[in-house]
């Protein structure tokens, strides 16, 4: 059921915000690497939530992701800054600065640091589907409003999942997006926007395949007659 209700110092990359900044979206993740899907959901969030800024919170190590294959944090930050070309997107390693590991702790710390801001958690439908695996996910929904953006093949699973059903009575119509930041949590919206299929897993797979093909094409180093290859 949909209920129809009427510095910038987030981290080392943010200065103290001006008074013009009020509605701020938070998009956390490994960004391993940052890709067009991150940019797409960010642009959709800025548009549909009328955000003044959206912060990419690059996690030192996502508790739900394996350490193996995780690029160093400085590399992921640099790649994220190159990708975040929209003027309202800010890239931050505030979790490293705060020493927080879980989203709930990061959110509480940011709310304490920036009481003048109205934060909205921005996630994809895939994260809504797996929300029960998050640490203190129920408390997280009660900590700040949540904006969920559809992803290919996830909408049915996400809306039929534990988190969506738990807070079904607090779901708002998408037309209230610009007001979501001011809503008392729990409050959330599911946006069926244009989809972007990009994923970091697929991107890393393509990069690995490209590297393998390049290695196969490398010319063999010729050895002088009479000498054996080492």
C-alpha positions as CSV (number, residue, x, y, z in Angstrom):
1,X,0.0,0.0,0.0
2,X,1.3,3.5,-0.9
3,X,0.5,6.1,1.7
4,X,-0.1,9.6,0.1
5,X,1.0,12.3,2.5
6,X,0.8,15.7,1.9
7,X,30.6,22.9,4.6
8,X,30.1,20.7,3.2
9,X,32.2,18.6,5.5
10,X,30.9,15.1,5.1
11,X,34.5,14.0,4.9
12,X,37.9,15.1,3.7
13,X,36.3,16.2,0.4
14,X,33.7,18.5,1.9
15,X,33.9,22.1,3.2
16,X,31.4,23.6,5.6
17,X,28.3,24.0,3.6
18,X,26.5,27.2,2.8
19,X,23.0,27.8,4.1
20,X,21.7,27.1,0.6
21,X,22.4,23.4,1.1
22,X,19.6,21.6,2.9
23,X,18.5,18.3,1.2
24,X,21.4,15.9,0.9
25,X,21.3,12.4,-0.5
26,X,23.7,9.7,0.7
27,X,24.8,6.9,-1.7
28,X,27.1,4.5,-0.1
29,X,29.1,1.6,-1.5
30,X,32.4,0.1,-2.5
31,X,32.5,1.9,-5.9
32,X,34.8,-0.9,-7.1
33,X,34.8,0.8,-9.5
34,X,32.4,3.7,-9.9
35,X,30.4,3.3,-13.1
36,X,27.6,4.7,-15.2
37,X,25.0,3.0,-13.0
38,X,26.2,5.0,-10.0
39,X,26.0,8.2,-12.0
40,X,22.6,7.3,-13.3
41,X,21.0,6.7,-9.9
42,X,22.6,9.8,-8.6
43,X,21.2,12.0,-11.4
44,X,17.8,10.4,-10.9
45,X,17.9,11.1,-7.1
46,X,19.0,14.7,-7.6
47,X,16.1,15.2,-10.0
48,X,13.3,13.3,-8.2
49,X,14.2,14.3,-4.7
50,X,15.2,17.9,-5.6
51,X,18.5,17.4,-3.8
52,X,21.0,20.2,-3.3
53,X,23.8,17.7,-3.1
54,X,24.4,14.0,-3.3
55,X,27.4,12.4,-1.5
56,X,29.1,9.3,-2.7
57,X,30.3,7.6,0.5
58,X,33.1,5.4,-0.7
59,X,33.5,2.6,1.9
60,X,36.9,1.4,3.0
61,X,35.5,-2.1,3.1
62,X,31.9,-3.0,2.6
63,X,31.0,-5.6,5.2
64,X,28.9,-7.5,2.6
65,X,31.6,-7.6,0.0
66,X,34.7,-9.9,-0.1
67,X,38.1,-8.4,0.5
68,X,39.5,-10.3,-2.4
69,X,39.3,-8.2,-5.6
70,X,38.7,-4.9,-3.7
71,X,40.9,-2.1,-5.1
72,X,42.7,0.1,-2.6
73,X,40.6,3.0,-1.2
74,X,42.7,5.8,-2.8
75,X,42.3,4.1,-6.3
76,X,38.5,3.8,-5.8
77,X,38.2,7.4,-4.6
78,X,40.2,8.7,-7.6
79,X,38.1,6.7,-10.0
80,X,34.9,7.9,-8.3
81,X,35.9,11.6,-8.6
82,X,36.6,11.1,-12.3
83,X,33.2,9.6,-12.8
84,X,31.2,12.0,-10.7
85,X,31.1,14.7,-13.2
86,X,27.7,16.1,-12.2
87,X,28.1,19.4,-10.3
88,X,26.0,18.4,-7.3
89,X,27.8,15.0,-6.6
90,X,30.5,15.1,-3.9
91,X,32.8,12.1,-3.4
92,X,33.8,11.4,0.2
93,X,35.8,8.9,2.3
94,X,34.1,10.1,5.5
95,X,33.7,6.5,6.7
96,X,37.5,6.2,6.8
97,X,37.6,9.5,8.8
98,X,34.9,8.5,11.2
99,X,36.0,4.9,11.5
100,X,32.5,3.6,10.9
101,X,31.9,0.2,9.3
102,X,28.1,0.1,9.1
103,X,25.7,2.5,7.3
104,X,23.6,3.0,10.5
105,X,26.7,4.3,12.3
106,X,27.8,6.5,9.4
107,X,24.3,8.0,9.2
108,X,24.1,8.8,12.9
109,X,27.5,10.4,12.8
110,X,26.6,12.6,9.8
111,X,23.4,13.6,11.4
112,X,25.2,14.7,14.6
113,X,27.9,16.5,12.5
114,X,25.4,18.2,10.2
115,X,22.1,18.9,12.2
116,X,21.3,21.6,9.6
117,X,21.0,19.0,6.8
118,X,18.0,16.8,5.8
119,X,19.5,13.5,4.7
120,X,18.0,10.9,2.5
121,X,19.5,7.4,2.0
122,X,19.6,6.6,-1.7
123,X,19.7,2.9,-2.7
124,X,19.0,0.6,-5.6
125,X,16.2,-2.0,-5.7
126,X,18.9,-4.7,-5.3
127,X,19.8,-3.3,-1.9
128,X,16.2,-3.1,-0.8
129,X,15.9,-6.8,-1.6
130,X,18.9,-7.7,0.5
131,X,18.3,-5.1,3.2
132,X,17.7,-7.8,6.0
133,X,21.4,-8.7,5.6
134,X,22.4,-5.1,6.6
135,X,23.5,-4.5,10.2
136,X,20.6,-2.9,12.1
137,X,18.6,-2.4,9.0
138,X,15.3,-1.9,10.8
139,X,16.9,0.9,12.9
140,X,18.3,2.4,9.7
141,X,14.8,2.8,8.2
142,X,13.8,4.6,11.3
143,X,16.8,6.9,11.2
144,X,16.3,8.7,7.9
145,X,14.0,8.6,4.9
146,X,15.0,6.2,2.1
147,X,14.7,6.6,-1.7
148,X,14.8,3.3,-3.7
149,X,15.5,3.4,-7.4
150,X,14.5,0.5,-9.6
151,X,17.2,-1.7,-11.2
152,X,16.8,-4.3,-14.0
153,X,15.1,-7.5,-12.8
154,X,14.9,-6.4,-9.1
155,X,11.6,-4.6,-8.7
156,X,9.4,-7.6,-7.9
157,X,11.9,-9.2,-5.6
158,X,12.6,-5.9,-3.8
159,X,8.9,-4.9,-3.3
160,X,8.0,-8.4,-2.1
161,X,11.0,-8.6,0.3
162,X,11.1,-8.4,4.1
163,X,12.0,-4.7,4.3
164,X,9.4,-3.5,1.8
165,X,6.7,-5.5,3.6
166,X,7.8,-4.4,7.0
167,X,7.4,-0.8,6.2
168,X,4.7,-1.0,3.6
169,X,2.5,1.3,5.6
170,X,5.2,4.0,5.4
171,X,5.7,4.0,1.7
172,X,4.9,7.3,-0.1
173,X,3.8,8.1,-3.6
174,X,6.7,9.1,-5.9
175,X,5.2,12.6,-6.4
176,X,6.2,13.4,-2.9
177,X,9.9,12.9,-3.8
178,X,10.9,16.6,-3.3
179,X,9.4,16.5,0.2
180,X,10.9,13.1,1.3
181,X,14.0,14.7,3.0
182,X,11.6,16.5,5.4
183,X,9.5,13.5,6.3
184,X,9.8,11.9,9.7
185,X,11.2,8.3,9.3
186,X,10.3,5.6,8.6
187,X,9.3,7.0,5.2
188,X,10.4,5.7,1.8
189,X,9.6,5.9,-1.9
190,X,10.1,3.4,-4.7
191,X,10.9,5.1,-8.0
192,X,10.3,3.3,-11.3
193,X,12.7,5.4,-13.3
194,X,14.6,4.7,-16.5
195,X,16.9,1.8,-15.9
196,X,20.7,1.5,-16.3
197,X,22.1,-2.1,-16.4
198,X,25.7,-1.2,-15.4
199,X,27.2,-3.0,-12.5
200,X,30.6,-3.0,-10.9
201,X,30.8,-6.8,-11.0
202,X,30.1,-6.8,-14.8
203,X,32.6,-4.0,-15.3
204,X,35.3,-5.8,-13.4
205,X,34.6,-8.9,-15.4
206,X,34.9,-7.1,-18.7
207,X,38.2,-5.5,-17.6
208,X,39.6,-8.9,-16.6
209,X,38.5,-10.4,-19.9
210,X,40.2,-7.5,-21.8
211,X,43.4,-8.0,-19.8
212,X,43.4,-11.7,-20.7
213,X,42.8,-11.0,-24.4
214,X,45.6,-8.4,-24.4
215,X,48.0,-10.9,-22.7
216,X,47.2,-13.5,-25.3
217,X,48.0,-11.0,-28.1
218,X,51.4,-10.1,-26.6
219,X,54.2,-11.1,-29.0
220,X,56.6,-13.7,-27.8
221,X,60.1,-12.5,-27.0
222,X,62.4,-14.1,-29.6
223,X,65.4,-16.0,-28.2
224,X,68.8,-16.1,-29.9
225,X,69.6,-19.4,-31.7
226,X,71.2,-21.9,-29.3
227,X,69.7,-20.4,-26.2
228,X,66.8,-21.8,-24.2
229,X,64.1,-19.7,-22.8
230,X,64.6,-19.1,-19.1
